[in-house]
């Protein structure tokens, strides 16, 4: 009553599971954004629930006002934090890194030219 012939079943078990497909950079970024939004929504929802002990939590955090704003619907990051993150990890930092590598490459070529001319 099996839908697969016995030989095929043995063959597939020998091969083992297929290796997982790695995410592209874009898929990784998108998944991170989606999962972060989902987790923040769950956190906000939990903080608004009757089971949540607001007083004990607020007494342990550094910025109670900021936390209360977040629970009320405000962003979990400030504009300053966003711009600092962009400077460190965004497109601007990639451009700076590329410029640094390009400058290093230029220096190497100039050194080679100088050694070639002095050797001849």
C-alpha positions in Angstrom: 0.0 0.0 0.0 3.0 2.3 -0.2 3.1 5.0 -2.9 6.9 4.7 -3.3 8.8 1.6 -4.4 11.0 0.2 -1.6 14.2 0.8 -3.5 13.5 4.5 -3.8 12.9 4.9 -0.1 16.3 3.3 0.7 18.1 5.5 -1.8 16.6 8.7 -0.4 17.6 7.8 3.2 21.2 7.2 2.1 21.5 10.6 0.6 20.3 12.3 3.8 18.6 15.7 4.0 19.4 18.3 1.4 21.7 21.1 2.7 19.8 24.3 3.6 19.8 27.0 1.0 21.7 30.1 2.2 20.0 33.4 2.2 21.1 36.2 0.0 22.1 39.5 1.6 18.7 41.0 0.6 16.7 38.1 2.0 18.7 38.2 5.2 18.0 42.0 5.6 14.3 41.5 4.8 13.9 38.5 7.2 15.6 40.5 9.9 13.2 43.4 9.5 10.1 41.2 9.4 11.1 39.2 12.5 12.1 42.3 14.4 8.8 44.0 13.7 7.0 40.8 14.7 8.9 40.4 18.0 8.4 44.1 18.9 4.7 43.8 18.3 4.6 40.7 20.5 6.6 42.6 23.2 4.3 45.6 23.0 1.2 43.3 23.2 2.6 41.5 26.2 3.4 44.8 28.0 -0.2 45.9 27.5 -1.6 42.6 28.9 -3.0 42.2 32.5 -0.2 39.6 33.3 2.5 42.2 32.8 3.9 43.7 36.0 4.4 47.3 35.0 5.7 48.6 38.3 8.4 45.9 38.8 9.6 46.4 35.3 9.7 50.2 35.3 11.6 50.1 38.6 14.4 48.2 36.8 14.8 50.1 33.6 16.9 53.2 32.8 14.3 55.1 30.8 10.8 54.5 32.1 9.4 57.4 29.9 10.9 55.9 26.8 9.6 52.5 27.7 6.1 53.8 28.3 6.2 55.6 24.9 7.2 52.3 23.2 4.3 50.4 24.9 2.0 53.2 23.7 3.1 52.7 20.1 6.2 54.9 19.7 9.3 53.6 17.9 11.8 51.5 19.9 14.7 53.6 18.5 15.3 57.3 18.4 16.2 59.3 15.2 19.8 59.7 16.6 20.1 56.0 17.0 18.9 55.4 13.5 21.4 57.8 12.0 24.3 56.4 14.1 23.3 52.9 12.9 23.2 54.1 9.3 26.6 55.7 9.6 28.1 52.5 11.1 26.3 49.8 9.1 24.5 51.5 6.3 25.4 52.3 2.7 27.6 55.3 3.8 29.9 53.0 5.6 30.1 50.6 2.6 31.1 53.5 0.4 33.8 54.7 2.8 35.2 51.1 3.0 35.3 50.9 -0.8 37.1 54.3 -1.0 39.6 53.1 1.6 40.3 49.9 -0.4 40.6 51.9 -3.7 43.1 54.3 -2.1 45.2 51.4 -0.8 45.2 49.8 -4.3 46.3 53.1 -5.8 49.2 53.3 -3.4 50.3 49.8 -4.3 50.3 50.6 -8.0 52.4 53.8 -7.4 54.9 51.9 -5.4 55.2 49.3 -8.2 55.7 52.0 -10.8 58.5 53.7 -8.7 60.3 50.4 -8.2 60.0 49.6 -11.9 61.4 52.9 -13.0 64.3 52.9 -10.6 65.2 49.3 -11.5 65.5 50.1 -15.3 
